[in-house]
Amino acid sequence: MTSDRKGKPAGAGGAGAVSSGPSIGRGTAALVLVLFTLSGAAGLVYEIVWTRLLTLVFGNTVYAASTVIASFMGGLAIGSYAFGRLADKRVDTLRLYGLLEAGVGLFALVMPFVLQGLYVVYGGLFRAFGESPAPFFVARFLLSFTLLLVPTILMGATLPVLIRFFAFRRGRLGGEVARLYSLNTWGATVGCFAAGFYLIEKLGVTAANYVAAAVSLSVAVSILLLARRLAAAGHSAEAAAGGAEPAGKPGDVPAAAPRSASPTASPPAAAAGYSPSLRRLLLVSAALVGFSSLAYEVIWTRVIVYIVTASVEAFAVVLTTFLAGIALGSLFVARWVDRWRRSLTVFGAIEIAVGLAAIASIPLLSNIHGTAAWLARVVPQDFKGLTAMRFLITAIVIGGPTILMGAAFPVAAKGFVRAAGGIGRGVGSLYAMNTVGSVAGSLAAGFLVLPLLGAQKSLYAFALLNLAVGVVLVVAEPGRRARAAVGAFAIAAAGFLLGVYRIPPNSFHKLFADSRPETEMIYCSEDVTATVTVHQYPPGYYFQDDVRVICTTGVDVAGTDYMLRTTQLVQGHLPLLFYPKPGPRVMQVGFGSGETSRVVLLEGASHIDVIEI
């Protein structure tokens, strides 16, 4: 059994404990944590604002927006991986963190000016490749990736660098990962809410970007001054955080001594670290978990729009709630993660619970209109009341699974980093794999799985992935008992089969239909860009016998009642009355049901281009 420098047995701290040394003051540590939380807030403002700005250049299609988001998250993965290794070298990691924040803030200041030149470059790409979808897609991705590469690499580096700074200070690896991951995600939650509901609306996109830049630069200046003060006090910030490292490779996490006969000692695998094959399993699992997590977000956002009733607000509500759940889960396990000796088993149990919770979200969502109707009677129907109601409804559906998702990363990090040879390298590699999986999951869900299977079957597919990962992790735990593996498989299989066979196969069709309870839904199709439904009103409704309306993701786009048809007809006739030239070329924004296009052609237009925006 190993001991820390104060003589406390390592068993008290759990397998995740590392050597610790002289500590900086609580006030200084708290200041760094507050600044890191602000950094998370600025990061989410950047993601939302830059995505909004770049879609003005690349277009607002789902393909263009996904390209920007994938580029953003790809840079985060590279930064986490590369700087995690750098952080394990004997450098002042607090000062390094300050420089990273300064780089992000400075880039944000020049981003609006860079975009001005991007219009010219993108125009040339469109003229060169616009008629060839595949080369144009590749060119667009490379352009956005190159533009976002520097700031996103710097952002991705901040988490492993700061975890490296704190981990040696307290000797609680898992707890420090959980705490920092939680605080940064809490900041991201605040930033998402601020950008989605206040900054962009009140200040505009460009001003919101400058506000976030001011936050980043303020964090950078504060951190650099703090690092300088610690160095001037007679020791480096690294020594203040954790003391001298043990002999060996810089950044190594000391391996524990052989297990004693004490019943509280860790099992051999937990004490000495997992084997290389189990480390690879943890890396692959982190990627698969990220894959399913972002896929869930895409699917839930598509469905929850039928309750929130506005796609922009739906995205902000789901993302904010999603981040809050992850922050809560990480914060919850911070106290206990270093006491859990079997990281693979705990990680696996969490993933099984995530899969079962995702399946449970199907009946919750399909019957949520009743809850929404009850809340509408008790909550004030002003902006604040409606916003609170939307968050509450979303939390009821996705709160459970997202809390579990947040608990998973610190557990996986503790198990992986103990064997990885360095805190920064271990956390950076795991975070990078998780982020790469997240990018792949969001793209796969939006472009492939959701259009192919629909929302309900897509949730089953990704839940099955979580369940499979969970069972494999439990089975792979060294020294496990056979009944633990059998129990994990039985719970996962029973939960999945119960969901598939007991939940009605078209549960979300009920949700889509309930969005217009006075109608009969006669058509439903889910594709890459939207969920399209057609609703039939009963005879006599709108003083007509045959009234239908087409909706895309819950929003009316066209219909056959007198008022809608009159609008569509006038839109086609009126402009051409003021254009006497025969056979004009016409551009129409929005196809709808095709009524306006038909009128334009009847008026004698020689050519019509219909554009969807």
N, C-alpha and C positions, 0 to 999 in steps of 0.2 A: 504494500500500500504506500502510495506517495503522499507527501505532505507539502503544503505551501509554506511560504516563508514565515508565517505566523504560527506554524505548527499544527494547524487544523487538518485533520485527515482528509485526503482527497475524496474519500467516500462521501463526506458531507456535502461536497460540492458537485459530486457526480462525475461521470465520465467526461463531461465537457469542460472540466476545469483546466486552466492553464496556469503557468507560473505568474505571480503577480509581484509588484514591487511598490515603491513609494508612490503615493497618489497625489494628484493635483487637488486643490480645494474643491469642495462641493459647488461653490458658487461659480468657479471657472468651468467645471464640467457641465453645470446646468446651462451656462451661457452658450457653450458649444452646441449642446443639444437643441436649444431654442433656435440657434442660427441654422442648424441642419434642418429643422422643421420648416423654417422660412424658405430654405433652399428647395425643399420638396414642393412648396406652394408655387414658387416661381417656375419650377420645372413643368408643372401641369399647365400653367398659363402659357408658357412657351409652346407646348405641344398643341394646345387648342388654337392659339393665335397663329402660329406658323402654318398649321394645317389649313386654317381659314385663308391666310394670305396666299399660300401656294396653290390652293384650288382655284383662286382667281386667275392664276397663270395656266395651270394644267387642265382646268375644267373641273366641274363639280360632279362628275359621274362617280359611281362607286369604284370604278377601276382607278381613276385618278386619285381619289382620296385614299384608297387603300395603298397605292404606291407611295404616297407621302408618309403615311403612318408606318409602313414597313421600313422605309428608309430611316425614319426617326428611331424606331426601336432597334434596327440593325446597328446603328451607331452606338446606342446604349450598350449593346452586347459586346462590341469591340472594345469600348472604353473600360468596361468592367473586367474583361479578360486581360487586357494589356496592362492596365494600371494596377490590377491586383498583384501582379508579379513585381512591378516596380515598388509597390508599397512594402513588400517584404524585405527590401534592401535597407541598409542602415541609413535612412534619410529622415529628415524631420517631416513626418507625415502630416502634422497639423499645418505646417507651412505649405506643403504640397496641396493640401485640401483648399487652402486660401487661394492659391494660384489657379486651381481649377475653377473655382467660383468666379474669379476675376476674368478668366478667359471666356466663360459663358456670358457674363454680363457685357463684356466688350463686344462680343460677336452680336449679341442682341441689339446693341446700339446701331450697328451698321446694317442689320438685316433689311430694313425697309429700302435702303439705298442699293443693296445688292439685288433686290427684287426688280428694281427699275431696269437693270441691265439684263435680267433674266428674261424679260418679255421679248427682247430682240433675239436672244439665243433660241428661245423656245419657238418663236415664229419661224426661224430658219429650219429647225428640226421638223416642224409641221409641214413646211413646204417640201422638205426632202423625203420624209417618211410617212406623211399623213395618210397616203393611200395604201400603206402596207402596215396592217395592225401589229404584227409581231415585232418587226424592227422598231416601229414607233414606240411600242410599249417598253422595249429594252432601252431605247434612247431616253425616254422620259424617266425611267427608274434610275438610270445612271446619272442623269442630270440632278434629280432631287436628292439622290444619295450623296453625290459629291457636295452639293450645297450644304446639306445638314451634317456632313461627316464630322467636321471639327467640333461644333458645339455639343453634339450628341455624344461623341466620345468623351468629352470633358464631363458631361453630366453622368454618364455611365460609370465613370471612374470614382465618383464621390463616395458611393456606399462602401466598396471594399477598402478604400483608403481610410475612411473614418472608423470603420470597424477595426482595422488594424491598429489605429491609434488607441482605441478604448479597450480592446480585448485584453491586453497585458496589464491594464490598470487595475482591473478587479479580479482577474483570474477566472472569469465566468464567460467562456466563449459563446455557448448557446444563448445565454441570457443577454449578452451584449448585442449579438446579431438580432435577436428578437426585439430588443428595445429600440435599436437604431432603425431597423426595418419598419417598425411600427410608427415611430415619430416621423420619419420621412414620408411614409404613406399618409399619416394624418395631415401633414403639410400639403401633400398632393390633393387630398380630399378638399381642404379649404381652397386651394388654388382652382380646382375644378369648379367648385360652387361659385367662387368669386368671378371667374371668367364667364361661366355659363349664365349667371343670373344678374351680374352687376357690371363688371368692368367693360365688357364689349358693348353692352346696351347703353351705359351711361357715358363712357369715354371714347368708344370706338376701338377698332382693332389695333391701329398703330399706337395709340396712347396706352392701351393695355400692355402692349409689348414693351414700351418704355417704363411703365410701372414695374414690370417684372425685372427689367434690366437694372433699375434702381435698387430693387431688393437684392439681386445677386451681387451687385457691386458693394452694397452696404455690408452684406455678409462677408465678402472677400476682405474688405478693409478691416473689419472687426477681427476676423480670424488671423490675418497677418499681424496685426498689432498685438494680439494675444500671444501668438507664437514668438514674436520678438521679445515680449516681456518675459516669457518663460525662459528663453535662451539667456536673456540678460541676468536672470536670477541665479545663473550658475550651472544650469543643466539644460539639456535639449528638451524639447517638448516630448520627444519619444521616451526619454528616460523618465520624465515626469509622469508620463502615462503608465509606463509599465516596468521601469527599471531595466537593468541590463538583461539581455537575453541569455539563455543558457548556451553553452558551447555547442558548436555544430553549425550547420548551415543557417545563415541569417534568416530569421523569420520562422524557424522550425518550432512546431508545437511539441514540447517534450513528451516523449512516450512514457507511459506509466510503468511502474515496476510490476513484477509478477504478482498475481492475486494472492492475498493472504488467506488464511482460514476464516477471517472475519466474515460473518454473513452479510455485512453491508458492503463488502468490496465489489467492484465491478467485475462482470464476466470478462474473460480474456479478450474477446473481440472488441468490447467496448473500451477496455483499458488501453490496449495496444494499437487500436485503430483497425479499420476493416482492411481486408486484402485488396490488392489492385482490381480484381474482378468485381468485388462488391462496390468499390469506388466507382467503377465504370457503370455499374447498375444504378447507383445513385445519380450519376450525371444523366444517363438516359432517362431515368424516371423524372428528374427535374424538367427535362425538355418535354416529355409527354404530358406532365402535369400543366406546364405552361401552355401547351397545345390545346388541352381541353378547357383550361380556364378562360382564355380569350375567345374560344369558340362559344362557350356559354354566354359570355357578354354579348356577342353578336346576335345570338338567337334570342336571348331575353329582351334585348333592345327592340328587335323586330316585333316581338309579341306585345311588350308592355306599352308600345305606342297606342294600342287600342284602348288603354286605360288613361294614359297621360294626355292623349289626343293631339299632341304636336310633336313631330319627329325631332326637332331641334331640342325641345325641352326633354323629350324622352331620353335622348342620348346623354344630356347633362345629368338627369336624375339617376339613370342607371349607372353611369360611370362614377358619380359621386357616392352613391350607395355602395357600389362595388368596392371602391377604394376604402370607404369607411369600414366595411366588413373585414377586409384584409388587415387593416390597421388594428381593429379590435382583436382579431384572432392572434396576430403576432404579439400584441400586448398581453393577451391572456396567458400565453405559454411562456412568457419571459421568466416568470418566477419558478416554473417547474422544469423547463427543458433541460437544465443541467443535472437534474436528479434522475431523469429517465435514462436507464442504462442501455436499453435496446432501441437504438434510433431507427433501425429498419422496421422493427415491429410497430413502433409508434407512428412512423411515417406511413406505413401501409394501412394501419387502422384508420388514420385520418383520410386517406384517399378512398377507402371503402365507404366511409361516412359521406365524403363529398359526392360520390356516385349515387348513393341512395338519396341524398338531399336533392340532387339535380332531378332525379326521377319524381320525387315528391313535389317538385315545383310545377309539374304538369297539371295535376288536379287543382293545386292552389291557384294557378293562373286561369285555368278554364272556368273556375267558379268565382273569380275575384270581383265580378261586377256586383254581386250581392253585397260584398263588403264595402265596395266603393259607394253604392247607393246608401248604405247605412251611415257611412262617414259623411256623405254629403248633407245628411240631415242634422248632424251634430257639429260640423266644422263650419265656421264662417266662410261664405262663398266669395271672399275677396282674394286678392293675389296671394297674400301670405297664407291664408287658410287653404287655398287650393294647392299651393306649393307644398305645404306641410302634409296635406293629404296624399299627394303624389309620392312624396318620399316615404311615408308610412306604408302605403300599399306596396311599393317596390321593396321595402325592407322586409315585409311579411313574406314575400316570395323568394328573394335571393339573399336575405340576411344570413340564414343558416349556412348555406354552402359557401358563401364568401368568407365568413368567419373561420370556417374549417380550412379554406385555401390559405388564409393568412397564417394559420398555425403551422402549416406544412413546411414552409421555407426554413424557419429557424431550426426545426428538428432535422431536416435534411442537411443543413449547413453544419450542425454540430457533428453529425455522423461522418460527413465527408471531410471536413477540415481537420479533424483529429488525425486523419491518415494522409492528408495531402501534403504535409511538410511545410506549410506556411499559411498563415491566416489570410493575408491578402490574396494570395494565389488561389487558395481553396474557395473563399467566398466569391472571388471574381469569376472563377471558372463555372461555379454552380449557377451564379446569377446570369452569366452569359448564356449558358445552355437553356435556362428557364426563359430568358428573353427571346432567344431564337425560336424556341418552341411556341411562344406566344405569337410571334409574327406569323409563323406557319399556320397556327390554329385559326387566327382571325381570317387569313386569306382562304384557307380550306373551307371554313364554315360559310363564309359569304359567297364564294365563287363556285363551290362544288357541292358540299354536303347539303346545305339548306335548299338550294334549288332542286337537288336530286331527290331528297328524302322528305322535305318539309320540316317544319319546326319540331313537331313532336318526335318523329323518328330520329331526327338529328340529336335531340337531347338523349334519347335512348343510346345512340351510337357513342356519344362522348361519355356518357355515364358508364357504359360498358368498358371503355378505355380506362377510366379511373378505377373501376372495380378490379380489372385485370392487373393493373399496376399495383394496387394495394395487396392483392393476394400474392403476387410474385415477391413483393418486398417482405411480407410476413414469412413466406416459405424460405426465403434466402437468409434469414437471420441465423447466424451461427449459434449453436447450442439451443435452438428452439425446441419446444415440445411438439410432438406430432399432433396433439389435440388442438394446439393453437393454429396450425396450418389448416387442419380440417375445419375448425370453427370459422376461420376467415373465409374459406371457400364456401362453406354452407351459408353463411350470412350474405355474402355477395350474390351467390346464385339465387337464393330464395328471394332476396330483395328485388333483383332484376326480373325474375320470372313473375313475381307477384305484380310488379308494375306493368309489364308487357301484357299480361293476361287479364288483369283486373281493371286497369284504366281504359276507358273507352278509346278506340283507335283514332277517332277524329275529335279529340277533346278540344283542341284549339279552334276547330270550326264553330264550336259552341261560343267561344269567346268572340270570334269574328262576327257571328250572327247576333250575339247579344249587344254588340255595339249599336245595332239598329233594331231594337226589339219589336218595332211595329212592322217589320218587313220579314220576308222569307228569303234567306240567302240561297240563290240558285246556282252560283258559280264561285269557285275559289281556286286560285293558283298562286303558288309561291315561287318566285324566281330570284335572280341575283339582286335586282334593284328594289323590289317591292312585293307586297302581298296584294294581289288584285282580287276583288270580290264584286259580284253583281247582286243587287238586292231588288226583290220584287215587292212593290207595295200592294195592299189589298184593293179590290175594286172599289171605286168611289173615292179613294184617297186623292187629294189634290183635284177633286172633281173630275177625275179621269178613271178609266177602267184598266189601263195598262201602263203603269208608271214603273220604270226601272231606273236604277242609279248605279253607276260604276264608281268604285272607290279604290284608291291605291293606298295601302297601308292605313286605312281608316279615314281617308280624306276624299270628299266628293271631287270628281274630275269631270263628270258628264252625266246626263240623264235624259229622260224622255218626257218629263212634265212640261207644261206650257211655258213656264218661266225660263227654265234652263234652255229649252229649244229656241225660244225667242232670242235669248242672248247669243246663242251660237249662230243663229241665222243672221242677226244684225252684224255680228263680227265679220261675216263673210260678204254681205251685201254693201254695207256702208262705205268701207274704204274704196271699193271699186266704182262707186257713184262719183267720186271726186277724181277718178283717173280715167279720162275718156279714151286714152290710147288703147286700141284693140290689142288683145293678146298679151297683157302684161305678165312679167315674171313676178311671182308672189312668194314672200317668206312668211310663214306662220309659226308662231311660238306655241307649242303644245297641241298634240293631236286630239286628245280627249276621246270622244266617240266617233270622230270623223265628220261630224255634221258641217262644221265650218269649212273644212277642206272640200266637201262635196259642193257647197254653195259657190266657193271660189272657182271651181272648175266649170260649174254651170254658167257662171258669169263670163266665161271665155278666156280665163287665164291660160297662157301658153305653157307655163311651167310653175310648179309649186314646190318649195322646199319647206319641210316641216321639221322644226328644231325642238328637241326636248331639253330643258335646262333644269 
